[in-house]
Structures are given as structure tokens and as C-alpha cells.
Amino acid sequence: MDLILAATPSLLWGVYALILPVIGGSSYRQILGVTTGCLLFALAAFPFVPHSYTWLTVLVSFVSGILWTIGCYGQICGFKEIGVSSTMPISTGEQLVGTSLVGVLFLGDWASAQAKMVGFAAIALFIVGVAFTSYVERHGVAGGVEDGDTKANNMIMGLTVITISSLGYIGYVSIIQIFSVNSFDAMLPQAVGMFVGGLVMGRREPNKLTRQTALLLVPGVLWGIGNLILMIYDSRLGVAIAFPMSQMGLIISTIGGMVFLHESKTRKEKVSISVGLTLVVVGILLIALTKTL
């Protein structure tokens, strides 16, 4: 039962990525709705989780929340540019490369020679996987070469915003680890940082209080629930098991983007995305292995 529940964050985060495009709205409205949902869940969960605050943990957690908002906004823009099925493997791969390197450089991860060998093999898989996932067929698509060129231009823009997004997500994770802030202590001030960041980014959105904004609270709450479950099972099962299981949501979002959101892909692009997705998943398993070496 613990293993089943530990997989719940991946399910919730996979569904989160699919719900956002279905609800729709501008990027500003989406980031505002999602961050508000995250804050509401954190406030509801606050009385039921252990916490102990210092000014440092509050400040670090707040900054972490701001960085998460930057990451989330960039990912939302990526969804709009190149679709969920292309964004999620690229985003996950870039984040894992960045967080792994931060762990090696600043946190003493991969101390043994075996861990370094396996870890850098994982990074190589992530990089190759991202390359496969971002492949765009310029010929043989509906509309001919012109549509292929448009898709290629969208991919360049998508890669740009996703890379900025990944830097935000890497900072969000790394700053908490570098300052050794307990996840439960971080939860509420982090959510406040997310909400403040969402307000700043969403300030240009007219008519903020709409039914669509209210619906966008749902994916924010889903993300918050998944984050809390991950915290619990990190402590119960260990990071080596809970972490890779939480990342498997990219399988749901990638396949779901093509199947349920009907994102347009040629046969070669589908094959390339499938190969890239497989490489990223194998890399995740190798990263998990490094934590046991």
C-alpha cells in the first residue's frame, strides 16, 4: 500500500499537466489560478503537518516559492507553444540534469566512483532524451514544408521558455536542499511565495475573478496534494524510492497529451518522443540507483 500511495504524486502531477490546457485561459490567468490553489491547499493542510519556523527557513522557503512560480509559468508557456507531450519530457530532463549537478557540486552527492559513473550516464540519457523529444519533422506534415517550419520555430521558442522554466524549478528545489530546510517547514511560506509570484505575473490579466480562474484552482490543489504526499513518503520510504516514483507522471502527461489532447504529431515525431521519453525514464531509474551507491 505504501508503494501504491507513493506513486500518487506522479498520477496527480500527470493529470495536472493535462487539466490546464483543457480549462484554458491565458498564461497569466493560469499561473494566478494555480498558485492560488497551491496556497489554499497549504493553508488547509497547515494544522495537520509538523512545522517549526526560523526567519531563515521562512525567507528561504518564500524565495523557493517565487522560483517555483517562474518555473511553473515557463512550463505553462511551453504547453502553449509545443504542447504537453513535448514539454514534459524536455522539462523533466532539464530539471533532473540541473538538480543532479547542483547535488554533485554543492551537496556532496555521488560521493563514490560508482555513483559518479551511474549518475553521469543518467545525465547523458537525459540530454539525448531531450534531443529526441524536441525533434520536429520539417517535411511530410500536413501543409508541407511551411507547417514544418512553423513547428520548428515554435519548438525553438518552446525550448527557450522551458529552459528558463527549468532554471526556476532547479532553483526552487536546490535552495531548500542547500539550506537544509525541512519540507514540512517549507510548505506554507513556499506557497505564500508562489502566490505572491502568481499575483505579480498575473497583474496584467483583466477580470481576474472569473469562473475560469476558479476552475484553475483545481490543478493548483492537485499539485499541492501531490507535493504533500511526496513529503510524507520521502520520510517513510526514502528518497531513493519516493523520488523516481514521483517523476513518472511525465509518462501520463506525455502520452495523455497525444491521446486526450490530440496534439498533432507526425509518425516520426511520435516515435522520436517515445524514444526520448524512454531514455528520460531510464535516466530517472539510474538517478535513483545513485542514491544507493
C-alpha positions as CSV (number, residue, x, y, z in Angstrom):
1,M,0.0,0.0,0.0
2,D,2.9,2.4,0.8
3,L,4.3,1.8,-2.7
4,I,0.9,2.4,-4.3
5,L,0.4,5.6,-2.4
6,A,4.0,6.8,-3.1
7,A,3.1,6.7,-6.8
8,T,0.2,9.1,-6.2
9,P,2.2,12.3,-6.8
10,S,3.1,11.1,-10.3
11,L,-0.5,10.5,-11.1
12,L,-1.7,13.8,-9.7
13,W,1.1,15.8,-11.5
14,G,0.5,14.0,-14.7
15,V,-3.2,14.9,-14.6
16,Y,-2.3,18.4,-13.5
17,A,-0.5,19.0,-16.8
18,L,-3.4,17.6,-18.8
19,I,-6.1,19.7,-17.0
20,L,-4.5,23.1,-17.5
21,P,-4.9,23.1,-21.3
22,V,-8.5,21.7,-21.0
23,I,-9.5,24.6,-18.7
24,G,-7.8,27.1,-20.9
25,G,-7.2,30.8,-20.3
26,S,-4.2,33.0,-20.8
27,S,-0.8,32.1,-19.2
28,Y,-1.3,35.0,-16.7
29,R,-4.7,33.6,-15.7
30,Q,-3.4,30.1,-15.4
31,I,-0.5,31.0,-13.2
32,L,-2.7,33.1,-11.0
33,G,-5.3,30.3,-10.6
34,V,-2.7,27.6,-10.0
35,T,-0.7,29.5,-7.3
36,T,-3.9,30.5,-5.5
37,G,-4.9,26.8,-5.4
38,C,-1.5,25.9,-4.0
39,L,-1.8,28.5,-1.3
40,L,-5.4,27.4,-0.3
41,F,-4.2,23.8,0.0
42,A,-1.2,24.7,2.1
43,L,-3.4,26.7,4.4
44,A,-5.8,23.8,4.7
45,A,-3.0,21.3,5.4
46,F,-1.1,23.6,7.8
47,P,-2.7,22.5,11.1
48,F,-2.1,18.8,10.3
49,V,1.6,18.8,9.4
50,P,4.6,19.3,11.8
51,H,6.4,22.7,11.4
52,S,9.0,24.8,13.2
53,Y,10.0,28.2,11.8
54,T,13.0,30.4,12.0
55,W,13.4,33.6,10.0
56,L,15.9,31.8,7.7
57,T,13.6,28.9,6.9
58,V,10.7,31.3,6.2
59,L,12.9,33.5,3.9
60,V,14.5,30.6,2.0
61,S,11.1,28.9,1.6
62,F,9.5,32.1,0.3
63,V,12.2,32.6,-2.3
64,S,11.9,29.0,-3.2
65,G,8.2,29.6,-3.9
66,I,9.0,32.6,-6.1
67,L,11.4,30.4,-8.1
68,W,8.7,27.7,-8.4
69,T,6.3,30.3,-9.9
70,I,8.9,31.2,-12.5
71,G,9.3,27.6,-13.4
72,C,5.5,27.0,-13.5
73,Y,4.9,30.0,-15.7
74,G,7.5,29.0,-18.2
75,Q,6.2,25.4,-18.3
76,I,2.6,26.8,-18.9
77,C,4.1,28.9,-21.8
78,G,5.8,25.7,-23.1
79,F,2.4,23.9,-23.1
80,K,1.0,26.6,-25.3
81,E,4.0,26.7,-27.7
82,I,4.7,23.0,-28.3
83,G,2.1,21.0,-26.3
84,V,2.2,19.0,-23.1
85,S,3.5,15.8,-24.9
86,S,6.7,17.6,-25.9
87,T,7.1,20.0,-22.9
88,M,7.0,17.4,-20.1
89,P,9.9,15.1,-21.1
90,I,12.1,18.2,-22.0
91,S,11.2,20.0,-18.8
92,T,11.7,16.9,-16.6
93,G,15.0,16.0,-18.3
94,E,16.4,19.5,-17.9
95,Q,15.4,19.7,-14.3
96,L,17.0,16.4,-13.5
97,V,20.2,17.4,-15.2
98,G,20.3,20.7,-13.2
99,T,19.3,19.3,-9.8
100,S,21.8,16.4,-10.2
101,L,24.7,18.8,-11.0
102,V,23.7,21.0,-8.0
103,G,23.7,17.9,-5.8
104,V,27.2,16.9,-7.0
105,L,28.7,20.4,-6.8
106,F,27.2,21.7,-3.6
107,L,25.6,18.8,-1.6
108,G,28.2,16.0,-1.9
109,D,26.0,13.7,-3.9
110,W,27.6,10.8,-5.9
111,A,30.5,10.5,-3.5
112,S,31.7,7.1,-4.7
113,A,33.2,6.4,-8.1
114,Q,30.4,4.0,-8.9
115,A,27.7,6.7,-8.1
116,K,29.5,9.2,-10.3
117,M,29.7,6.7,-13.2
118,V,26.0,5.9,-13.0
119,G,25.0,9.5,-12.4
120,F,26.8,10.9,-15.4
121,A,25.4,8.1,-17.5
122,A,21.9,9.2,-16.4
123,I,22.7,12.8,-17.3
124,A,23.8,11.7,-20.8
125,L,20.5,9.8,-21.1
126,F,18.6,12.9,-20.1
127,I,20.4,15.1,-22.7
128,V,19.9,12.6,-25.5
129,G,16.3,12.0,-24.4
130,V,15.6,15.8,-24.6
131,A,17.1,15.9,-28.1
132,F,14.8,13.1,-29.3
133,T,11.8,14.7,-27.6
134,S,12.4,18.0,-29.3
135,Y,12.7,16.5,-32.8
136,V,10.4,18.3,-35.4
137,E,9.8,16.8,-38.8
138,R,10.1,19.6,-41.3
139,H,8.7,17.6,-44.3
140,G,5.8,15.3,-44.8
141,V,3.4,17.0,-42.4
142,A,0.0,18.4,-43.1
143,G,0.5,21.6,-45.1
144,G,4.0,20.7,-46.3
145,V,7.3,22.4,-45.5
146,E,5.7,25.7,-44.4
147,D,3.9,23.9,-41.5
148,G,7.1,22.1,-40.7
149,D,9.0,25.4,-40.5
150,T,6.3,26.8,-38.2
151,K,6.5,23.8,-35.9
152,A,10.3,24.2,-35.8
153,N,10.1,27.9,-34.9
154,N,7.5,27.0,-32.2
155,M,9.9,24.4,-30.9
156,I,12.8,26.9,-30.7
157,M,10.5,29.3,-28.7
158,G,9.2,26.4,-26.6
159,L,12.8,25.2,-25.7
160,T,13.7,28.7,-24.7
161,V,10.8,29.2,-22.3
162,I,11.1,25.6,-21.0
163,T,14.8,26.1,-20.2
164,I,14.0,29.3,-18.3
165,S,11.3,27.3,-16.6
166,S,13.7,24.6,-15.7
167,L,16.1,27.1,-14.1
168,G,13.3,28.3,-11.9
169,Y,12.4,24.7,-10.9
170,I,16.0,23.8,-10.3
171,G,16.4,26.9,-8.0
172,Y,13.2,26.0,-6.2
173,V,14.4,22.5,-5.3
174,S,18.1,23.4,-4.7
175,I,17.8,26.3,-2.4
176,I,15.8,24.3,0.1
177,Q,18.4,21.5,0.0
178,I,21.4,23.8,0.2
179,F,19.9,25.5,3.4
180,S,18.7,22.1,4.7
181,V,15.1,23.3,5.2
182,N,12.7,20.6,6.2
183,S,10.0,20.0,3.6
184,F,7.1,20.4,6.1
185,D,8.6,23.6,7.4
186,A,8.9,24.9,3.8
187,M,5.3,24.1,2.7
188,L,3.4,27.2,3.8
189,P,5.9,30.0,3.3
190,Q,6.8,28.4,0.0
191,A,3.1,28.5,-1.0
192,V,3.0,32.2,0.0
193,G,5.9,32.8,-2.3
194,M,4.1,31.0,-5.1
195,F,1.0,33.1,-4.5
196,V,2.9,36.4,-4.5
197,G,4.8,35.4,-7.6
198,G,1.5,34.5,-9.2
199,L,0.0,37.9,-8.3
200,V,2.9,39.7,-9.8
201,M,2.8,37.7,-13.0
202,G,-1.0,37.8,-13.3
203,R,-1.3,41.5,-12.6
204,R,-1.8,42.2,-16.4
205,E,-4.8,39.8,-16.6
206,P,-8.1,41.8,-16.7
207,N,-11.1,40.4,-14.9
208,K,-9.2,38.1,-12.7
209,L,-12.2,36.9,-10.7
210,T,-14.0,34.7,-13.2
211,R,-15.4,31.1,-13.3
212,Q,-12.3,30.1,-15.4
213,T,-9.9,31.4,-12.7
214,A,-11.9,29.4,-10.1
215,L,-11.6,26.2,-12.1
216,L,-7.8,26.8,-12.3
217,L,-7.6,26.4,-8.6
218,V,-8.2,22.7,-9.1
219,P,-4.8,21.9,-10.8
220,G,-3.1,24.0,-8.1
221,V,-4.8,21.9,-5.4
222,L,-3.8,18.7,-7.2
223,W,-0.2,19.9,-7.3
224,G,-0.3,20.7,-3.6
225,I,-1.7,17.3,-2.6
226,G,1.0,15.6,-4.7
227,N,3.7,17.6,-3.0
228,L,2.4,16.8,0.5
229,I,2.2,13.0,-0.3
230,L,5.8,13.2,-1.7
231,M,7.0,14.8,1.6
232,I,5.3,12.0,3.6
233,Y,6.8,9.2,1.6
234,D,10.2,10.7,1.3
235,S,10.4,10.2,5.1
236,R,8.7,6.7,5.1
237,L,10.3,5.0,2.1
238,G,13.3,7.2,1.5
239,V,14.2,9.5,-1.4
240,A,15.7,6.6,-3.5
241,I,12.2,5.1,-3.9
242,A,9.8,8.1,-3.5
243,F,11.7,10.5,-5.8
244,P,11.7,8.4,-9.0
245,M,8.2,7.3,-8.5
246,S,7.1,10.9,-8.3
247,Q,8.7,11.8,-11.6
248,M,6.9,9.1,-13.5
249,G,4.0,11.5,-14.0
250,L,5.7,12.6,-17.2
251,I,4.6,9.3,-18.8
252,I,0.9,10.2,-18.1
253,S,1.2,13.7,-19.3
254,T,3.3,12.9,-22.4
255,I,1.0,10.1,-23.6
256,G,-2.1,11.9,-22.5
257,G,-1.1,15.0,-24.5
258,M,-1.1,13.0,-27.7
259,V,-4.1,10.8,-26.9
260,F,-6.5,13.0,-24.9
261,L,-5.5,16.5,-26.1
262,H,-5.0,15.3,-29.7
263,E,-1.7,17.2,-30.1
264,S,-0.6,17.0,-33.7
265,K,2.4,14.8,-34.2
266,T,3.7,13.0,-37.3
267,R,4.6,9.3,-37.1
268,K,8.3,10.1,-36.9
269,E,7.7,12.7,-34.2
270,K,5.7,10.2,-32.2
271,V,8.5,7.6,-32.5
272,S,11.1,10.2,-31.5
273,I,9.1,11.4,-28.5
274,S,8.6,7.7,-27.4
275,V,12.4,7.1,-27.6
276,G,13.1,10.3,-25.7
277,L,10.6,9.5,-23.1
278,T,12.1,6.0,-22.6
279,L,15.6,7.5,-22.2
280,V,14.4,10.0,-19.6
281,V,12.6,7.3,-17.6
282,V,15.7,5.0,-17.7
283,G,17.8,8.1,-16.5
284,I,15.4,8.6,-13.6
285,L,15.9,5.0,-12.5
286,L,19.7,5.4,-12.7
287,I,19.4,8.6,-10.6
288,A,17.5,6.5,-8.0
289,L,20.3,3.9,-8.2
290,T,23.0,6.5,-7.4
291,K,21.3,7.1,-4.0
292,T,22.1,3.6,-3.0
293,L,25.8,3.6,-4.1
